[in-house]
Amino acid sequence: MLAADLVILTLRGSRLHVLLVERGVEPYRGALALPGGFLRDQEEDILAAAHRELAEEAGLIDVPHLEPLGVYGEPGRDPRGRVVSVAYLAIAPRLPEPVAGTDAVGACWTPAEQVMSSQLELAFDHRRIVADGVERARVKLEYSALAAAFCGETFTISELQQVYEAVWGVRLDPRNFYRKVQSARGFIVDEGRTRRTENGRPARLFRAGPVQVLNPPMVRSAHTTPEGPDSLAAQIVSEGDRS
């Protein structure tokens, strides 16, 4: 049997969240899981099935591009028999509240760190799939303008830093982060105006520039964690510790 599962990530309250549904049918009735399900018939495309399941189980119909994440087909991953799942990933800002439907009795945004820890039990092998999706997001943050997309049309450097910290799961030194994004020519563009922050101080506003990569020599391997010694995050943190 062939199925599609979805890892949908967004930022809410400066924390990375993943979309989960509460299963209303067996197996794992009442457990949290990723939205997804079986292809409806032999004529249904896998990507079309993914979009359909996302709309039916969580009420999300305007999620941007779904990219392939991986294929999961280990024996025993589903008690109903041999099920191969094609997982898709979407990372997008400002996604709405989900609305449960079909065989899901609930749907919610859940902090990613809770999902990947032992705090929550997930059905099937969905914790592994979530972990793969979060790792993909962390990698994409280093070679794309994904962080700026979460900030809106204009943003402060502090707001941009909060995105990196939320996705990478690390604290960054503000001075070193400021220096690195400013030294990457074309990554951000000064708007020439300011906005008052919560403490009442003016902060310069920027917008995303034409350059999509923050710092090419520091792109980390997809097989390392964001705290790895060669990662951009690690270099910012370590430089901060030495300062």
CYANA upper distance limits for C-alpha pairs under 8 A (distance plus 0.5 A):
  1 MET  CA     38 PHE  CA      7.86
  1 MET  CA     81 GLY  CA      8.47
  1 MET  CA     82 ARG  CA      6.93
  1 MET  CA     83 VAL  CA      5.29
  1 MET  CA     84 VAL  CA      6.75
  2 LEU  CA     38 PHE  CA      6.42
  2 LEU  CA     39 LEU  CA      6.87
  2 LEU  CA     83 VAL  CA      6.30
  2 LEU  CA     84 VAL  CA      5.55
  2 LEU  CA     85 SER  CA      6.34
  2 LEU  CA     86 VAL  CA      8.22
  3 ALA  CA     36 GLY  CA      7.70
  3 ALA  CA     37 GLY  CA      5.76
  3 ALA  CA     38 PHE  CA      4.58
  3 ALA  CA     39 LEU  CA      6.22
  3 ALA  CA     46 ILE  CA      8.22
  3 ALA  CA     83 VAL  CA      7.47
  3 ALA  CA     84 VAL  CA      6.67
  3 ALA  CA     85 SER  CA      5.03
  3 ALA  CA     86 VAL  CA      6.77
  4 ALA  CA     36 GLY  CA      5.85
  4 ALA  CA     37 GLY  CA      6.08
  4 ALA  CA     38 PHE  CA      6.87
  4 ALA  CA     39 LEU  CA      7.80
  4 ALA  CA     46 ILE  CA      7.12
  4 ALA  CA     47 LEU  CA      8.30
  4 ALA  CA     49 ALA  CA      7.23
  4 ALA  CA     50 ALA  CA      5.96
  4 ALA  CA     85 SER  CA      5.72
  4 ALA  CA     86 VAL  CA      5.34
  4 ALA  CA     87 ALA  CA      6.18
  4 ALA  CA     88 TYR  CA      7.98
  5 ASP  CA     34 LEU  CA      6.83
  5 ASP  CA     35 PRO  CA      6.43
  5 ASP  CA     36 GLY  CA      4.69
  5 ASP  CA     37 GLY  CA      7.05
  5 ASP  CA     50 ALA  CA      7.19
  5 ASP  CA     85 SER  CA      6.99
  5 ASP  CA     86 VAL  CA      6.77
  5 ASP  CA     87 ALA  CA      5.14
  5 ASP  CA     88 TYR  CA      6.84
  6 LEU  CA     34 LEU  CA      6.55
  6 LEU  CA     35 PRO  CA      6.18
  6 LEU  CA     36 GLY  CA      6.52
  6 LEU  CA     50 ALA  CA      7.41
  6 LEU  CA     54 LEU  CA      7.98
  6 LEU  CA     87 ALA  CA      6.07
  6 LEU  CA     88 TYR  CA      5.43
  6 LEU  CA     89 LEU  CA      6.46
  6 LEU  CA     90 ALA  CA      8.38
  7 VAL  CA     18 VAL  CA      7.29
  7 VAL  CA     19 LEU  CA      7.40
  7 VAL  CA     34 LEU  CA      7.14
  7 VAL  CA     35 PRO  CA      8.31
  7 VAL  CA     87 ALA  CA      7.76
  7 VAL  CA     88 TYR  CA      6.65
  7 VAL  CA     89 LEU  CA      5.33
  7 VAL  CA     90 ALA  CA      6.97
  7 VAL  CA    129 ILE  CA      8.05
  7 VAL  CA    130 VAL  CA      6.71
  7 VAL  CA    133 GLY  CA      6.77
  8 ILE  CA     18 VAL  CA      6.13
  8 ILE  CA     19 LEU  CA      6.00
  8 ILE  CA     89 LEU  CA      6.36
  8 ILE  CA     90 ALA  CA      5.40
  8 ILE  CA     91 ILE  CA      6.58
  8 ILE  CA     92 ALA  CA      8.41
  9 LEU  CA     16 LEU  CA      7.36
  9 LEU  CA     17 HIS  CA      6.13
  9 LEU  CA     18 VAL  CA      5.18
  9 LEU  CA     19 LEU  CA      7.15
  9 LEU  CA     89 LEU  CA      8.30
  9 LEU  CA     90 ALA  CA      6.70
  9 LEU  CA     91 ILE  CA      5.29
  9 LEU  CA     92 ALA  CA      7.00
  9 LEU  CA    134 VAL  CA      8.42
 10 THR  CA     16 LEU  CA      6.36
 10 THR  CA     17 HIS  CA      5.90
 10 THR  CA     18 VAL  CA      7.13
 10 THR  CA     91 ILE  CA      6.40
 10 THR  CA     92 ALA  CA      5.87
 10 THR  CA     93 PRO  CA      5.93
 10 THR  CA     94 ARG  CA      7.60
 10 THR  CA     95 LEU  CA      7.30
 11 LEU  CA     15 ARG  CA      5.87
 11 LEU  CA     16 LEU  CA      5.13
 11 LEU  CA     17 HIS  CA      6.32
 11 LEU  CA     92 ALA  CA      8.48
 11 LEU  CA     93 PRO  CA      6.77
 11 LEU  CA     94 ARG  CA      7.89
 11 LEU  CA    150 PHE  CA      8.04
 11 LEU  CA    163 VAL  CA      8.39
 11 LEU  CA    166 ALA  CA      8.23
 12 ARG  CA     16 LEU  CA      7.03
 12 ARG  CA     17 HIS  CA      7.09
 12 ARG  CA     94 ARG  CA      8.41
 14 SER  CA    162 GLN  CA      6.99
 14 SER  CA    163 VAL  CA      7.33
 14 SER  CA    166 ALA  CA      6.57
 15 ARG  CA    111 PRO  CA      7.12
 15 ARG  CA    112 ALA  CA      8.47
 15 ARG  CA    166 ALA  CA      5.56
 15 ARG  CA    167 VAL  CA      7.99
 16 LEU  CA    111 PRO  CA      6.35
 16 LEU  CA    112 ALA  CA      6.18
 16 LEU  CA    113 GLU  CA      8.41
 16 LEU  CA    166 ALA  CA      6.11
 16 LEU  CA    167 VAL  CA      6.32
 17 HIS  CA    109 TRP  CA      6.20
 17 HIS  CA    110 THR  CA      5.57
 17 HIS  CA    111 PRO  CA      4.73
 17 HIS  CA    112 ALA  CA      5.39
 18 VAL  CA    109 TRP  CA      6.04
 18 VAL  CA    110 THR  CA      5.85
 18 VAL  CA    111 PRO  CA      6.80
 18 VAL  CA    112 ALA  CA      6.10
 18 VAL  CA    115 VAL  CA      8.40
 18 VAL  CA    130 VAL  CA      8.40
 19 LEU  CA     34 LEU  CA      7.33
 19 LEU  CA     35 PRO  CA      8.09
 19 LEU  CA    107 ALA  CA      7.75
 19 LEU  CA    108 CYS  CA      6.39
 19 LEU  CA    109 TRP  CA      5.21
 19 LEU  CA    110 THR  CA      6.82
 20 LEU  CA     32 LEU  CA      6.68
 20 LEU  CA     33 ALA  CA      5.98
 20 LEU  CA     34 LEU  CA      5.47
 20 LEU  CA     35 PRO  CA      6.86
 20 LEU  CA    107 ALA  CA      6.22
 20 LEU  CA    108 CYS  CA      6.07
 20 LEU  CA    109 TRP  CA      6.83
 20 LEU  CA    110 THR  CA      7.34
 21 VAL  CA     32 LEU  CA      6.06
 21 VAL  CA     33 ALA  CA      5.94
 21 VAL  CA     34 LEU  CA      6.56
 21 VAL  CA     35 PRO  CA      6.43
 21 VAL  CA     57 GLU  CA      7.80
 21 VAL  CA     58 ALA  CA      7.76
 21 VAL  CA    100 ALA  CA      7.77
 21 VAL  CA    104 ALA  CA      6.52
 21 VAL  CA    105 VAL  CA      7.89
 21 VAL  CA    106 GLY  CA      5.93
 21 VAL  CA    107 ALA  CA      4.63
 21 VAL  CA    108 CYS  CA      6.87
 22 GLU  CA     29 ARG  CA      8.24
 22 GLU  CA     30 GLY  CA      6.15
 22 GLU  CA     31 ALA  CA      6.04
 22 GLU  CA     32 LEU  CA      5.07
 22 GLU  CA     33 ALA  CA      6.83
 22 GLU  CA    104 ALA  CA      5.99
 22 GLU  CA    105 VAL  CA      6.09
 22 GLU  CA    106 GLY  CA      5.29
 22 GLU  CA    107 ALA  CA      6.61
 23 ARG  CA     28 TYR  CA      7.29
 23 ARG  CA     29 ARG  CA      5.59
 23 ARG  CA     30 GLY  CA      5.61
 23 ARG  CA     31 ALA  CA      6.12
 23 ARG  CA     32 LEU  CA      6.75
 23 ARG  CA     33 ALA  CA      7.30
 23 ARG  CA    103 ASP  CA      6.98
 23 ARG  CA    104 ALA  CA      5.31
 23 ARG  CA    105 VAL  CA      6.70
 23 ARG  CA    106 GLY  CA      7.94
 24 GLY  CA     29 ARG  CA      5.73
 24 GLY  CA     30 GLY  CA      6.42
 24 GLY  CA    103 ASP  CA      5.68
 24 GLY  CA    104 ALA  CA      5.49
 24 GLY  CA    105 VAL  CA      5.76
 25 VAL  CA     29 ARG  CA      5.31
 25 VAL  CA     30 GLY  CA      8.16
 25 VAL  CA    103 ASP  CA      6.72
 25 VAL  CA    104 ALA  CA      8.23
 27 PRO  CA     79 PRO  CA      7.78
 27 PRO  CA     80 ARG  CA      8.26
 28 TYR  CA    123 ALA  CA      6.53
 31 ALA  CA    121 GLU  CA      7.72
 31 ALA  CA    122 LEU  CA      6.84
 31 ALA  CA    123 ALA  CA      6.54
 32 LEU  CA    121 GLU  CA      7.42
 32 LEU  CA    122 LEU  CA      5.63
 32 LEU  CA    123 ALA  CA      6.62
 33 ALA  CA    122 LEU  CA      5.92
 33 ALA  CA    123 ALA  CA      5.76
 33 ALA  CA    124 PHE  CA      8.24
 33 ALA  CA    126 HIS  CA      6.93
 34 LEU  CA    126 HIS  CA      6.95
 35 PRO  CA     53 GLU  CA      7.18
 35 PRO  CA     54 LEU  CA      6.63
 35 PRO  CA     57 GLU  CA      6.80
 35 PRO  CA     58 ALA  CA      7.78
 36 GLY  CA     50 ALA  CA      7.01
 36 GLY  CA     53 GLU  CA      5.78
 36 GLY  CA     54 LEU  CA      7.20
 36 GLY  CA     57 GLU  CA      8.16
 37 GLY  CA     49 ALA  CA      8.40
 37 GLY  CA     50 ALA  CA      8.32
 37 GLY  CA     53 GLU  CA      6.90
 38 PHE  CA     49 ALA  CA      8.17
 39 LEU  CA     44 GLU  CA      6.85
 39 LEU  CA     45 ASP  CA      8.25
 39 LEU  CA     46 ILE  CA      7.28
 39 LEU  CA     49 ALA  CA      6.25
 40 ARG  CA     44 GLU  CA      6.81
 40 ARG  CA     49 ALA  CA      7.77
 44 GLU  CA     48 ALA  CA      7.21
 44 GLU  CA     49 ALA  CA      7.04
 45 ASP  CA     49 ALA  CA      6.66
 46 ILE  CA     50 ALA  CA      6.80
 46 ILE  CA     86 VAL  CA      8.22
 47 LEU  CA     51 HIS  CA      6.91
 47 LEU  CA     66 LEU  CA      8.49
 48 ALA  CA     52 ARG  CA      6.62
 49 ALA  CA     53 GLU  CA      6.55
 50 ALA  CA     54 LEU  CA      6.68
 50 ALA  CA     88 TYR  CA      8.06
 51 HIS  CA     55 ALA  CA      6.77
 51 HIS  CA     61 ILE  CA      7.85
 52 ARG  CA     56 GLU  CA      6.54
 53 GLU  CA     57 GLU  CA      6.25
 53 GLU  CA     58 ALA  CA      8.40
 54 LEU  CA     58 ALA  CA      6.07
 54 LEU  CA     59 GLY  CA      7.10
 54 LEU  CA     60 LEU  CA      6.38
 54 LEU  CA     61 ILE  CA      7.65
 55 ALA  CA     59 GLY  CA      4.84
 55 ALA  CA     60 LEU  CA      5.26
 55 ALA  CA     61 ILE  CA      5.72
 56 GLU  CA     60 LEU  CA      8.43
 56 GLU  CA    100 ALA  CA      8.02
 56 GLU  CA    101 GLY  CA      6.02
 56 GLU  CA    102 THR  CA      6.41
 57 GLU  CA     99 VAL  CA      7.90
 57 GLU  CA    100 ALA  CA      5.68
 57 GLU  CA    101 GLY  CA      5.11
 57 GLU  CA    102 THR  CA      6.27
 57 GLU  CA    103 ASP  CA      7.35
 57 GLU  CA    104 ALA  CA      6.09
 57 GLU  CA    107 ALA  CA      8.12
 58 ALA  CA     98 PRO  CA      5.39
 58 ALA  CA     99 VAL  CA      5.30
 58 ALA  CA    100 ALA  CA      5.16
 58 ALA  CA    101 GLY  CA      6.81
 58 ALA  CA    104 ALA  CA      8.39
 58 ALA  CA    107 ALA  CA      6.45
 59 GLY  CA     98 PRO  CA      6.18
 59 GLY  CA     99 VAL  CA      5.41
 59 GLY  CA    100 ALA  CA      6.93
 59 GLY  CA    101 GLY  CA      7.63
 60 LEU  CA     96 PRO  CA      8.26
 60 LEU  CA     98 PRO  CA      6.88
 60 LEU  CA     99 VAL  CA      8.17
 63 VAL  CA     90 ALA  CA      7.85
 63 VAL  CA     92 ALA  CA      8.04
 63 VAL  CA     95 LEU  CA      8.11
 64 PRO  CA     90 ALA  CA      7.36
 64 PRO  CA     92 ALA  CA      7.60
 65 HIS  CA     90 ALA  CA      6.89
 66 LEU  CA     88 TYR  CA      6.28
 66 LEU  CA     89 LEU  CA      5.93
 66 LEU  CA     90 ALA  CA      5.55
 67 GLU  CA     88 TYR  CA      5.89
 67 GLU  CA     89 LEU  CA      5.73
 67 GLU  CA     90 ALA  CA      7.00
 68 PRO  CA     86 VAL  CA      8.05
 68 PRO  CA     87 ALA  CA      6.74
 68 PRO  CA     88 TYR  CA      5.03
 68 PRO  CA     89 LEU  CA      6.75
 69 LEU  CA     86 VAL  CA      8.13
 69 LEU  CA     87 ALA  CA      5.80
 69 LEU  CA     88 TYR  CA      5.43
 69 LEU  CA     89 LEU  CA      6.23
 69 LEU  CA    132 ASP  CA      8.15
 69 LEU  CA    133 GLY  CA      7.30
 70 GLY  CA     86 VAL  CA      6.54
 70 GLY  CA     87 ALA  CA      5.85
 70 GLY  CA     88 TYR  CA      7.70
 71 VAL  CA     84 VAL  CA      7.55
 71 VAL  CA     85 SER  CA      6.25
 71 VAL  CA     86 VAL  CA      5.11
 71 VAL  CA     87 ALA  CA      6.65
 72 TYR  CA     84 VAL  CA      6.20
 72 TYR  CA     85 SER  CA      5.64
 72 TYR  CA     86 VAL  CA      6.95
 72 TYR  CA     87 ALA  CA      8.07
 73 GLY  CA     77 ARG  CA      7.72
 73 GLY  CA     82 ARG  CA      8.02
 73 GLY  CA     83 VAL  CA      6.73
 73 GLY  CA     84 VAL  CA      4.74
 73 GLY  CA     85 SER  CA      6.77
 74 GLU  CA     84 VAL  CA      8.15
 75 PRO  CA     82 ARG  CA      6.65
 75 PRO  CA     83 VAL  CA      8.43
 76 GLY  CA     81 GLY  CA      7.69
 76 GLY  CA     82 ARG  CA      7.43
 77 ARG  CA     82 ARG  CA      8.20
 77 ARG  CA     83 VAL  CA      7.89
 77 ARG  CA    124 PHE  CA      6.32
 77 ARG  CA    125 ASP  CA      6.77
 78 ASP  CA     82 ARG  CA      7.24
 78 ASP  CA     83 VAL  CA      6.78
 78 ASP  CA    124 PHE  CA      6.57
 87 ALA  CA    129 ILE  CA      8.03
 89 LEU  CA    133 GLY  CA      6.89
 91 ILE  CA    137 ALA  CA      7.69
 92 ALA  CA    149 ALA  CA      8.45
 92 ALA  CA    150 PHE  CA      7.73
 93 PRO  CA    149 ALA  CA      7.51
 93 PRO  CA    150 PHE  CA      5.49
 94 ARG  CA    150 PHE  CA      8.21
 97 GLU  CA    108 CYS  CA      7.75
 97 GLU  CA    109 TRP  CA      8.09
 98 PRO  CA    107 ALA  CA      6.29
 98 PRO  CA    108 CYS  CA      6.64
 98 PRO  CA    109 TRP  CA      8.23
 99 VAL  CA    106 GLY  CA      7.89
 99 VAL  CA    107 ALA  CA      6.61
100 ALA  CA    104 ALA  CA      6.15
100 ALA  CA    105 VAL  CA      6.32
100 ALA  CA    106 GLY  CA      5.45
100 ALA  CA    107 ALA  CA      5.60
101 GLY  CA    105 VAL  CA      7.05
101 GLY  CA    106 GLY  CA      8.18
110 THR  CA    114 GLN  CA      7.82
110 THR  CA    115 VAL  CA      7.61
111 PRO  CA    115 VAL  CA      7.12
112 ALA  CA    116 MET  CA      6.75
112 ALA  CA    134 VAL  CA      8.33
113 GLU  CA    117 SER  CA      6.67
114 GLN  CA    118 SER  CA      7.80
114 GLN  CA    119 GLN  CA      6.14
114 GLN  CA    120 LEU  CA      6.83
115 VAL  CA    119 GLN  CA      7.55
115 VAL  CA    120 LEU  CA      6.27
115 VAL  CA    121 GLU  CA      8.30
115 VAL  CA    122 LEU  CA      8.24
115 VAL  CA    127 ARG  CA      7.25
115 VAL  CA    130 VAL  CA      8.15
116 MET  CA    120 LEU  CA      8.42
116 MET  CA    127 ARG  CA      6.49
116 MET  CA    128 ARG  CA      8.42
116 MET  CA    130 VAL  CA      7.62
116 MET  CA    131 ALA  CA      6.76
122 LEU  CA    126 HIS  CA      6.59
122 LEU  CA    127 ARG  CA      6.61
123 ALA  CA    127 ARG  CA      8.45
125 ASP  CA    129 ILE  CA      7.20
126 HIS  CA    130 VAL  CA      6.57
127 ARG  CA    131 ALA  CA      6.68
128 ARG  CA    132 ASP  CA      6.77
129 ILE  CA    133 GLY  CA      6.75
130 VAL  CA    134 VAL  CA      6.67
131 ALA  CA    135 GLU  CA      6.64
132 ASP  CA    136 ARG  CA      6.71
133 GLY  CA    137 ALA  CA      6.80
134 VAL  CA    138 ARG  CA      6.75
134 VAL  CA    167 VAL  CA      8.23
135 GLU  CA    139 VAL  CA      6.81
135 GLU  CA    222 ALA  CA      7.74
135 GLU  CA    225 THR  CA      8.16
136 ARG  CA    140 LYS  CA      6.63
136 ARG  CA    222 ALA  CA      7.68
137 ALA  CA    141 LEU  CA      6.71
137 ALA  CA    167 VAL  CA      7.70
138 ARG  CA    142 GLU  CA      7.63
138 ARG  CA    167 VAL  CA      6.54
138 ARG  CA    168 TRP  CA      6.26
138 ARG  CA    226 PRO  CA      7.58
139 VAL  CA    143 TYR  CA      7.58
139 VAL  CA    219 VAL  CA      8.34
139 VAL  CA    220 ARG  CA      7.52
139 VAL  CA    221 SER  CA      8.08
139 VAL  CA    222 ALA  CA      6.55
140 LYS  CA    144 SER  CA      6.26
140 LYS  CA    146 LEU  CA      7.53
141 LEU  CA    145 ALA  CA      7.53
141 LEU  CA    146 LEU  CA      6.16
141 LEU  CA    147 ALA  CA      6.68
141 LEU  CA    164 TYR  CA      7.88
142 GLU  CA    213 VAL  CA      7.06
142 GLU  CA    214 LEU  CA      6.97
142 GLU  CA    215 ASN  CA      8.16
142 GLU  CA    219 VAL  CA      6.31
142 GLU  CA    220 ARG  CA      8.10
142 GLU  CA    232 LEU  CA      8.15
143 TYR  CA    212 GLN  CA      7.11
143 TYR  CA    213 VAL  CA      5.22
143 TYR  CA    214 LEU  CA      7.34
143 TYR  CA    216 PRO  CA      7.91
143 TYR  CA    219 VAL  CA      7.23
144 SER  CA    212 GLN  CA      5.38
144 SER  CA    213 VAL  CA      5.90
144 SER  CA    214 LEU  CA      8.21
145 ALA  CA    149 ALA  CA      7.06
145 ALA  CA    208 ALA  CA      7.88
145 ALA  CA    211 VAL  CA      8.50
145 ALA  CA    212 GLN  CA      5.53
145 ALA  CA    213 VAL  CA      7.32
146 LEU  CA    150 PHE  CA      7.31
147 ALA  CA    151 CYS  CA      7.45
147 ALA  CA    160 LEU  CA      7.00
147 ALA  CA    163 VAL  CA      6.38
147 ALA  CA    164 TYR  CA      7.18
148 ALA  CA    152 GLY  CA      7.56
148 ALA  CA    160 LEU  CA      6.98
148 ALA  CA    207 ARG  CA      8.07
148 ALA  CA    208 ALA  CA      6.42
149 ALA  CA    153 GLU  CA      8.27
149 ALA  CA    208 ALA  CA      8.44
150 PHE  CA    163 VAL  CA      7.66
151 CYS  CA    155 PHE  CA      6.33
151 CYS  CA    159 GLU  CA      7.25
151 CYS  CA    160 LEU  CA      7.01
151 CYS  CA    163 VAL  CA      8.31
153 GLU  CA    207 ARG  CA      6.58
153 GLU  CA    208 ALA  CA      8.19
154 THR  CA    191 GLU  CA      8.37
154 THR  CA    205 LEU  CA      6.56
154 THR  CA    206 PHE  CA      5.90
154 THR  CA    207 ARG  CA      5.26
154 THR  CA    208 ALA  CA      8.28
155 PHE  CA    159 GLU  CA      6.72
155 PHE  CA    160 LEU  CA      7.42
155 PHE  CA    205 LEU  CA      5.79
155 PHE  CA    206 PHE  CA      5.85
155 PHE  CA    207 ARG  CA      6.86
156 THR  CA    160 LEU  CA      6.94
156 THR  CA    203 ALA  CA      6.91
156 THR  CA    204 ARG  CA      6.50
156 THR  CA    205 LEU  CA      5.43
156 THR  CA    206 PHE  CA      6.54
157 ILE  CA    161 GLN  CA      6.60
157 ILE  CA    178 TYR  CA      7.24
157 ILE  CA    204 ARG  CA      8.32
157 ILE  CA    205 LEU  CA      8.15
157 ILE  CA    206 PHE  CA      7.95
158 SER  CA    162 GLN  CA      6.80
158 SER  CA    174 PRO  CA      8.10
159 GLU  CA    163 VAL  CA      7.23
160 LEU  CA    164 TYR  CA      7.31
161 GLN  CA    165 GLU  CA      6.73
161 GLN  CA    172 LEU  CA      8.03
161 GLN  CA    174 PRO  CA      8.16
161 GLN  CA    177 PHE  CA      7.65
162 GLN  CA    166 ALA  CA      6.53
163 VAL  CA    167 VAL  CA      6.73
164 TYR  CA    168 TRP  CA      6.30
164 TYR  CA    169 GLY  CA      8.41
165 GLU  CA    169 GLY  CA      5.86
165 GLU  CA    170 VAL  CA      5.68
165 GLU  CA    171 ARG  CA      6.20
165 GLU  CA    172 LEU  CA      7.16
166 ALA  CA    170 VAL  CA      7.84
168 TRP  CA    226 PRO  CA      6.33
168 TRP  CA    233 ALA  CA      8.04
169 GLY  CA    226 PRO  CA      8.33
170 VAL  CA    226 PRO  CA      8.40
170 VAL  CA    227 GLU  CA      8.07
170 VAL  CA    233 ALA  CA      7.92
171 ARG  CA    237 VAL  CA      7.64
172 LEU  CA    176 ASN  CA      8.40
172 LEU  CA    177 PHE  CA      7.30
172 LEU  CA    233 ALA  CA      7.46
172 LEU  CA    236 ILE  CA      6.67
172 LEU  CA    237 VAL  CA      5.78
172 LEU  CA    240 GLY  CA      8.08
173 ASP  CA    177 PHE  CA      6.59
173 ASP  CA    236 ILE  CA      6.80
173 ASP  CA    237 VAL  CA      6.25
173 ASP  CA    239 GLU  CA      8.32
173 ASP  CA    240 GLY  CA      5.54
174 PRO  CA    178 TYR  CA      6.50
175 ARG  CA    179 ARG  CA      6.77
175 ARG  CA    240 GLY  CA      8.11
176 ASN  CA    180 LYS  CA      6.64
176 ASN  CA    236 ILE  CA      6.34
176 ASN  CA    239 GLU  CA      7.46
176 ASN  CA    240 GLY  CA      6.91
177 PHE  CA    181 VAL  CA      6.76
177 PHE  CA    236 ILE  CA      6.84
178 TYR  CA    182 GLN  CA      6.56
179 ARG  CA    183 SER  CA      6.53
180 LYS  CA    184 ALA  CA      6.92
180 LYS  CA    214 LEU  CA      8.47
180 LYS  CA    215 ASN  CA      8.40
181 VAL  CA    187 PHE  CA      7.54
181 VAL  CA    188 ILE  CA      7.81
181 VAL  CA    214 LEU  CA      7.09
182 GLN  CA    187 PHE  CA      8.48
182 GLN  CA    188 ILE  CA      7.96
184 ALA  CA    188 ILE  CA      8.43
184 ALA  CA    214 LEU  CA      6.39
184 ALA  CA    215 ASN  CA      6.84
185 ARG  CA    211 VAL  CA      7.96
186 GLY  CA    209 GLY  CA      5.51
186 GLY  CA    210 PRO  CA      6.18
186 GLY  CA    211 VAL  CA      5.49
187 PHE  CA    208 ALA  CA      6.78
187 PHE  CA    209 GLY  CA      5.22
187 PHE  CA    210 PRO  CA      6.86
187 PHE  CA    211 VAL  CA      5.20
187 PHE  CA    212 GLN  CA      6.80
187 PHE  CA    213 VAL  CA      7.36
187 PHE  CA    214 LEU  CA      6.65
188 ILE  CA    206 PHE  CA      6.64
188 ILE  CA    207 ARG  CA      6.12
188 ILE  CA    208 ALA  CA      5.19
188 ILE  CA    209 GLY  CA      5.02
188 ILE  CA    210 PRO  CA      8.42
188 ILE  CA    211 VAL  CA      8.40
189 VAL  CA    206 PHE  CA      5.80
189 VAL  CA    207 ARG  CA      5.80
189 VAL  CA    208 ALA  CA      6.68
189 VAL  CA    209 GLY  CA      5.86
190 ASP  CA    204 ARG  CA      7.94
190 ASP  CA    205 LEU  CA      6.75
190 ASP  CA    206 PHE  CA      5.03
190 ASP  CA    207 ARG  CA      7.20
191 GLU  CA    204 ARG  CA      8.16
191 GLU  CA    205 LEU  CA      6.04
191 GLU  CA    206 PHE  CA      5.58
191 GLU  CA    207 ARG  CA      7.19
192 GLY  CA    204 ARG  CA      7.77
192 GLY  CA    205 LEU  CA      7.49
192 GLY  CA    206 PHE  CA      8.45
193 ARG  CA    204 ARG  CA      6.50
193 ARG  CA    205 LEU  CA      6.40
194 THR  CA    202 PRO  CA      6.20
194 THR  CA    203 ALA  CA      5.63
194 THR  CA    204 ARG  CA      4.82
194 THR  CA    205 LEU  CA      5.79
195 ARG  CA    202 PRO  CA      5.79
195 ARG  CA    203 ALA  CA      5.81
195 ARG  CA    204 ARG  CA      7.02
195 ARG  CA    205 LEU  CA      7.22
196 ARG  CA    200 GLY  CA      5.84
196 ARG  CA    201 ARG  CA      5.75
196 ARG  CA    202 PRO  CA      4.72
196 ARG  CA    203 ALA  CA      6.51
197 THR  CA    201 ARG  CA      5.99
197 THR  CA    202 PRO  CA      6.63
197 THR  CA    203 ALA  CA      7.03
215 ASN  CA    219 VAL  CA      7.54
218 MET  CA    230 ASP  CA      7.31
218 MET  CA    231 SER  CA      6.54
218 MET  CA    232 LEU  CA      5.81
219 VAL  CA    231 SER  CA      7.04
219 VAL  CA    232 LEU  CA      7.25
220 ARG  CA    224 THR  CA      7.53
220 ARG  CA    226 PRO  CA      8.45
220 ARG  CA    230 ASP  CA      6.70
220 ARG  CA    231 SER  CA      5.42
220 ARG  CA    232 LEU  CA      7.63
224 THR  CA    228 GLY  CA      6.40
225 THR  CA    231 SER  CA      8.50
226 PRO  CA    231 SER  CA      6.50
226 PRO  CA    232 LEU  CA      8.35
226 PRO  CA    233 ALA  CA      6.71
226 PRO  CA    234 ALA  CA      7.50
227 GLU  CA    231 SER  CA      7.14
227 GLU  CA    233 ALA  CA      7.00
227 GLU  CA    234 ALA  CA      5.77
228 GLY  CA    234 ALA  CA      6.74
229 PRO  CA    234 ALA  CA      6.26
229 PRO  CA    235 GLN  CA      7.72
230 ASP  CA    234 ALA  CA      7.24
230 ASP  CA    235 GLN  CA      7.58
231 SER  CA    235 GLN  CA      6.82
232 LEU  CA    236 ILE  CA      6.72
233 ALA  CA    237 VAL  CA      6.61
234 ALA  CA    238 SER  CA      6.33
235 GLN  CA    239 GLU  CA      6.43
236 ILE  CA    240 GLY  CA      6.65
237 VAL  CA    241 ASP  CA      6.78
238 SER  CA    242 ARG  CA      6.86
239 GLU  CA    243 SER  CA      6.78
